[in-house]
Amino acid sequence: MSSTVPARRFARQWAARLVAVTTPLCGEDELADVLEQLLARVLIALDNPAWDPAAGENLGLAVADLGFRSPAVIDASLPTLCDVCQHAGATSQVMTSLAARFGLGVGRGLTSEPVTAHAADGFEIAFRHASVAMSIGDDRGRIIDANPAFERLMGYPLDELRGLDGFDLAGDTADIERRRIFTDLADNDSGTVRFESEQPRPDGSTRWVGWTITQCVSADGERTYLLGFGQDLTEQHTAAQRLHWQAHHDPLTGLTNRRGLHTELHSLISDAHPGQCAAVCALDVDGFKAVNDTYGHAVGDQILVELAERLRRCLNTDREVLARLGGDEFIVVLPPCAVEQARKTIDLLHGAVVEPFILPDGPRAISISIGAVVTALTGRHVPELLAEADDCLYQAKALGKNRWILRTGAQSSTGSRDRPEIPR
């Protein structure tokens, strides 16, 4: 993507906004030329799929080096930075990162020389009204000051925050977070660490927060401060969790889907001890196509939802997996599982359809067929385990409807709802 034309256009807008809030060291046209070069680099960084947050901080430092050391330049710059991100098609997370890191860069520039009374007043205004949560702590992390956004994010008023060890806000993980952050700061030449954490609040709720912690030295070099910048990421985390759930679950029944099943089986195989066995069961509804053809897919879907719930009640879902692969195909995984326990569970599953299902023309008996295999897990692959269970299901259907087959090595057992298990 060519960045010359948009960079020039955005640079002129940005220069006009900066000139309106502070006096530049050069003319507006010359300022626009410099900003154009800076924005061209940012557009290139935004065009990279692997966004580097350092680009935002470098931009802030460069602007501070141009003499724009009043905190008012941050608010004046945000509209242009948002426009640049929208032009580049950047995600909201990248846009937030660019804005926060730009402010951090300008803030670090502010600490490099004495601040005038006018600039101090401007910084105080920006600090109090910023939408990003900000705190200032001493070298040990005890909070000296915090802005209203920080109070809202943490759920504590400022008078309770002042003097408090900021790390104690992390709750049970305070000691771990304290050691990790100070270790990372000591090992990091930039003096900045970034991380995300689940933040407990006094009302018992939690918020996901993206933190940037920067270690700064006062202008006289005698004091060290920890600056904390927090961004509420709860909505993003909730959205990510929802997308992850949707990617691994069946929207009709809420059961694990094919992708989720493969993930569960891969983990099961990876964690298995030598000789550890599991049962993999494939089942479907006998004559389900006729139900769909007669009553329509809406009724068929109702049957599948009720069947899923009946099957779920037969299992300990904390350790056993129930998945829907599509249509009327279901998979049950029983880990780890002895043969006798597998037989009992399969019989329970098979009996889940004893009670009739209510269809538009009245109650109707539904039957299912099950094919299952109990096998050692080490050295196995997911597709072959599912294929073996499918093969048993086909054998059960070949015997007639309403049957189950359980294979354990060279031995097989069969059963039906209307007669006891028959060893073969």
C-alpha positions in Angstrom: 0.0 0.0 0.0 1.4 3.4 -1.0 1.6 5.7 2.1 2.7 9.0 0.5 -0.6 10.5 -0.4 -2.6 9.7 2.8 0.4 10.5 4.9 0.6 14.0 3.4 -3.2 14.6 3.9 -3.1 13.4 7.5 0.0 15.4 8.2 -1.6 18.7 7.2 -4.6 17.9 9.4 -2.4 16.9 12.3 -0.1 20.0 12.0 -3.2 22.3 12.1 -4.4 20.6 15.3 -1.0 20.8 17.0 -0.5 24.5 16.1 -4.0 25.2 17.6 -2.9 24.0 21.1 0.8 24.9 21.3 3.4 27.0 19.6 5.7 24.9 17.3 9.4 25.5 16.9 8.9 25.8 13.1 6.2 26.9 10.6 3.1 24.9 10.0 4.2 23.9 6.5 7.6 22.7 7.7 5.9 20.9 10.6 3.5 19.1 8.1 6.5 17.9 6.1 8.1 16.3 9.2 4.8 14.8 10.4 4.3 13.4 6.9 7.6 11.4 7.2 6.5 10.2 10.6 3.1 9.1 9.5 4.5 7.3 6.5 6.4 5.1 8.9 3.3 4.5 10.9 1.2 3.5 7.9 3.9 1.0 6.9 3.8 -0.4 10.4 0.0 -0.6 10.3 0.3 -2.4 7.0 2.4 -5.1 8.6 0.1 -8.0 9.9 2.4 -8.3 12.9 1.7 -4.9 14.5 4.6 -3.6 16.6 3.4 -1.4 19.5 6.8 0.3 19.6 5.8 2.2 16.5 3.3 4.2 18.6 5.8 5.0 21.3 8.5 6.0 18.8 5.9 8.3 17.2 5.2 9.9 20.6 8.9 10.4 21.3 9.5 11.9 17.9 6.6 14.4 18.4 8.0 15.3 21.9 11.4 15.9 20.2 9.8 18.4 17.9 9.1 20.5 21.0 5.5 19.4 21.6 5.9 18.6 25.2 2.6 19.9 26.5 0.2 17.0 27.4 -2.5 18.8 25.3 -0.8 17.5 22.2 -2.0 14.0 23.1 -5.7 14.9 22.9 -5.0 17.0 19.8 -3.3 14.1 18.1 -5.8 11.3 18.8 -8.3 12.3 16.1 -5.6 12.1 13.4 -4.3 8.8 14.7 -7.8 7.4 14.7 -8.3 8.5 11.1 -4.9 7.0 10.1 -5.9 3.6 11.7 -9.3 3.6 10.0 -7.7 4.4 6.6 -5.2 1.5 7.2 -8.1 -0.9 8.2 -6.5 -1.4 11.6 -8.5 -3.3 14.3 -9.8 -1.5 17.4 -7.1 -3.3 19.4 -4.3 -1.9 17.2 -6.0 1.6 17.3 -6.1 1.5 21.1 -2.5 0.3 21.2 -1.3 3.0 18.9 -3.1 5.7 20.9 -1.9 4.4 24.3 1.7 3.9 23.2 1.8 7.4 21.5 0.7 8.9 24.8 3.4 6.9 26.6 6.0 8.2 24.2 5.0 11.8 24.6 4.9 11.2 28.4 8.4 9.9 28.4 9.5 12.9 26.4 8.0 15.1 29.1 10.3 13.6 31.7 13.5 14.4 29.7 13.5 18.1 30.6 12.1 20.5 33.3 8.4 21.1 32.9 7.2 24.7 32.9 4.3 25.8 35.1 2.1 26.1 32.0 3.0 22.7 30.8 2.4 21.3 34.3 -1.1 22.7 34.3 -1.7 21.2 30.9 -0.4 17.8 32.0 -2.6 17.9 35.1 -5.7 18.6 32.9 -4.8 15.8 30.5 -4.1 13.4 33.4 -7.4 14.1 35.1 -9.5 13.9 31.9 -7.7 11.1 30.0 -9.9 8.1 29.2 -6.9 5.8 29.8 -6.4 4.7 33.4 -3.2 6.2 34.7 -1.3 6.0 38.0 1.9 7.3 39.3 3.8 5.2 41.9 7.1 5.4 43.7 9.9 3.0 43.0 8.3 0.3 45.0 4.9 0.7 43.3 3.1 2.5 46.1 0.5 4.8 44.5 1.2 8.5 44.7 -1.6 9.7 42.4 -4.1 8.3 39.9 -6.7 9.7 37.6 -10.5 9.2 37.6 -10.3 6.6 34.9 -8.0 4.6 37.1 -10.5 4.9 40.0 -13.3 3.7 37.8 -11.3 0.8 36.5 -10.1 -0.4 39.9 -13.4 0.4 41.7 -11.7 2.3 44.5 -11.8 6.1 45.3 -8.5 8.0 45.1 -8.2 8.5 48.9 -8.1 4.7 49.3 -5.7 4.3 46.5 -3.1 6.8 47.6 -0.3 5.1 49.6 -1.6 1.6 48.6 0.9 -0.9 47.1 -0.4 -1.0 43.6 0.5 -4.6 43.3 -1.9 -5.5 46.1 -4.7 -4.6 43.7 -3.9 -7.9 41.9 -5.4 -9.8 44.8 -4.1 -13.4 45.4 -1.5 -13.0 42.6 0.1 -9.8 44.0 3.4 -11.3 45.0 3.8 -13.2 41.7 2.9 -10.0 39.7 5.3 -7.9 41.8 8.3 -10.3 41.3 7.6 -10.8 37.6 7.2 -7.1 36.8 10.4 -6.0 38.6 12.3 -8.8 37.0 11.1 -7.9 33.6 11.9 -4.2 34.2 15.4 -5.1 35.3 15.9 -7.2 32.1 14.3 -4.8 29.7 16.4 -1.9 28.3 13.3 0.1 27.4 12.1 0.3 31.0 8.7 -0.7 29.9 6.7 -4.0 30.4 3.3 -4.9 29.0 0.9 -7.6 30.1 -2.7 -8.5 30.5 -4.3 -9.7 33.7 -7.7 -10.4 35.2 -8.2 -7.6 37.7 -10.4 -8.3 40.9 -12.6 -5.4 42.0 -14.0 -4.7 45.5 -17.6 -5.6 44.4 -16.5 -9.2 43.6 -16.4 -8.7 39.8 -13.3 -8.9 37.6 -12.1 -6.9 34.6 -9.5 -7.9 32.1 -6.9 -5.1 31.9 -4.1 -4.4 29.5 -1.3 -2.9 31.5 1.8 -0.9 30.4 4.2 -0.2 33.3 7.1 2.2 32.6 10.0 3.0 34.9 10.9 6.7 34.8 13.6 8.8 36.5 13.0 12.4 37.5 14.7 15.2 35.7 17.2 15.6 38.6 17.9 11.8 38.5 17.2 11.5 42.2 13.8 9.7 42.1 12.4 6.8 40.3 8.7 6.4 39.5 6.5 3.7 38.1 3.9 4.9 35.6 0.9 2.6 35.1 -1.4 2.8 32.0 -4.4 0.5 32.1 -6.9 -0.2 29.3 -10.1 -2.1 30.0 -10.0 -5.2 27.7 -13.0 -6.9 29.2 -15.2 -6.5 26.1 -12.4 -7.7 23.8 -11.8 -10.8 26.0 -15.5 -11.5 26.2 -15.8 -11.2 22.4 -12.7 -13.5 22.0 -14.1 -16.0 24.4 -17.5 -16.0 22.6 -15.8 -16.5 19.2 -13.7 -19.3 20.6 -16.8 -20.9 22.0 -18.6 -20.5 18.7 -15.7 -22.0 16.9 -15.7 -25.1 19.1 -19.4 -25.7 19.7 -22.5 -26.7 17.8 -24.9 -23.7 17.6 -28.0 -25.9 17.7 -27.3 -28.1 20.7 -24.5 -26.2 22.4 -22.4 -29.4 22.4 -18.8 -29.6 21.4 -18.5 -29.6 17.5 -16.0 -31.4 15.3 -13.2 -29.0 15.8 -13.7 -29.0 19.6 -13.8 -32.8 19.6 -10.5 -33.0 17.7 -9.0 -30.6 20.2 -10.3 -32.7 23.1 -9.0 -36.0 21.6 -5.6 -34.6 20.8 -5.2 -33.4 24.4 -6.4 -36.8 25.7 -3.9 -38.7 23.5 -1.1 -36.3 24.4 -1.7 -36.7 28.2 -2.4 -40.4 28.2 -0.1 -42.7 30.2 1.1 -46.0 28.6 -1.7 -48.5 28.5 -4.4 -45.9 29.4 -7.6 -46.6 27.5 -10.7 -44.6 26.5 -13.9 -45.4 24.9 -15.0 -43.6 21.7 -18.6 -44.0 20.8 -20.3 -43.0 17.5 -24.1 -42.9 17.4 -26.9 -41.6 15.2 -30.7 -41.7 15.0 -32.3 -44.6 13.1 -34.3 -43.3 10.2 -33.8 -39.6 11.0 -34.0 -38.6 7.3 -37.6 -39.8 7.3 -38.4 -37.6 10.3 -37.0 -34.6 8.5 -38.8 -35.4 5.3 -42.1 -36.0 7.1 -42.1 -33.2 9.7 -39.5 -30.7 8.4 -36.2 -29.6 9.6 -37.6 -27.5 12.5 -39.1 -30.6 14.1 -35.9 -32.5 13.4 -33.9 -29.8 15.1 -36.2 -30.0 18.2 -35.6 -33.8 18.4 -31.8 -33.3 18.1 -31.8 -30.7 20.9 -33.9 -32.9 23.2 -31.7 -35.9 22.3 -28.6 -34.0 23.1 -30.0 -33.1 26.5 -31.0 -36.7 27.2 -27.5 -37.9 26.3 -25.9 -35.2 28.4 -27.8 -36.4 31.5 -26.2 -39.9 31.0 -22.7 -38.5 31.3 -20.3 -36.9 33.8 -19.6 -33.9 31.6 -16.7 -32.7 33.8 -14.6 -35.6 32.3 -16.6 -37.2 29.5 -17.1 -35.5 26.1 -20.3 -35.3 24.1 -20.0 -33.9 20.6 -22.3 -33.4 17.6 -20.5 -33.7 14.3 -23.5 -32.6 12.2 -26.9 -33.9 11.3 -27.8 -36.7 13.7 -24.2 -37.8 14.2 -22.9 -37.7 17.8 -19.7 -38.8 19.4 -19.2 -39.7 23.1 -15.7 -40.0 24.6 -15.2 -41.8 27.9 -11.7 -41.2 29.3 -10.1 -43.2 31.0 -12.5 -46.1 30.8 -12.6 -49.7 31.7 -14.5 -52.1 29.5 -17.3 -52.8 32.0 -17.8 -49.1 32.7 -18.0 -48.5 29.0 -20.7 -51.1 28.6 -22.8 -49.6 31.4 -22.5 -46.0 30.0 -23.3 -47.2 26.5 -26.4 -49.0 27.8 -27.4 -45.7 29.5 -26.9 -43.8 26.3 -28.9 -46.4 24.4 -31.7 -46.2 26.9 -31.9 -42.4 26.7 -34.5 -42.7 23.9 -36.9 -45.1 25.7 -39.3 -42.2 26.4 -41.1 -41.2 23.2 -40.4 -37.9 21.6 -43.3 -35.5 21.1 -44.0 -34.8 17.4 -46.7 -32.7 15.8 -49.0 -35.8 15.4 -48.3 -37.1 18.9 -45.6 -39.2 20.7 -43.2 -41.2 18.5 -40.6 -43.8 19.5 -37.1 -42.9 18.3 -34.2 -45.4 18.3 -30.5 -44.9 18.1 -27.6 -47.1 17.0 -24.2 -47.0 18.7 -20.8 -48.2 17.7 -18.0 -48.0 20.3 -14.4 -49.0 20.7 -12.3 -49.2 23.9 -8.7 -48.8 23.0 -5.3 -47.7 24.3 -4.6 -44.0 23.5 -0.8 -43.8 23.3 0.5 -43.6 19.7 -3.0 -43.2 18.3 -4.4 -40.5 16.0 -7.7 -38.8 16.1 -9.0 -39.7 12.6 -8.3 -43.5 13.2 -10.1 -43.5 16.5 -13.2 -41.9 15.0 -13.0 -44.2 12.0 -12.9 -47.3 14.3 -16.0 -46.0 16.1 -17.8 -45.3 12.8 -16.9 -48.8 11.6 -18.6 -50.3 14.8 -21.6 -48.1 14.1 -22.0 -49.4 10.6 -21.8 -53.0 12.0 -24.5 -52.2 14.5 -26.8 -50.8 11.8 -26.1 -53.9 9.7 -27.7 -56.0 12.5 -30.8 -53.8 12.3 -32.1 -50.7 14.0 -31.8 -50.0 17.8 -28.5 -51.9 18.3 -25.1 -51.1 19.8 -21.7 -52.8 19.4 -18.7 -52.4 21.6 -15.3 -53.6 20.4 -12.4 -54.2 22.8 -9.4 -55.4 20.8 -10.4 -58.7 19.2 -13.6 -59.0 21.3 -17.0 -57.4 20.5 -20.3 -57.2 22.4 -23.7 -56.2 21.1 -26.9 -55.1 22.8 -30.3 -53.7 22.0 -33.0 -51.9 23.9 -35.4 -54.8 23.9 -33.0 -57.6 24.7 -29.9 -58.1 26.9 -26.3 -57.9 25.7 -25.2 -60.9 23.7 -21.4 -61.7 23.7 -20.1 -62.6 20.3 
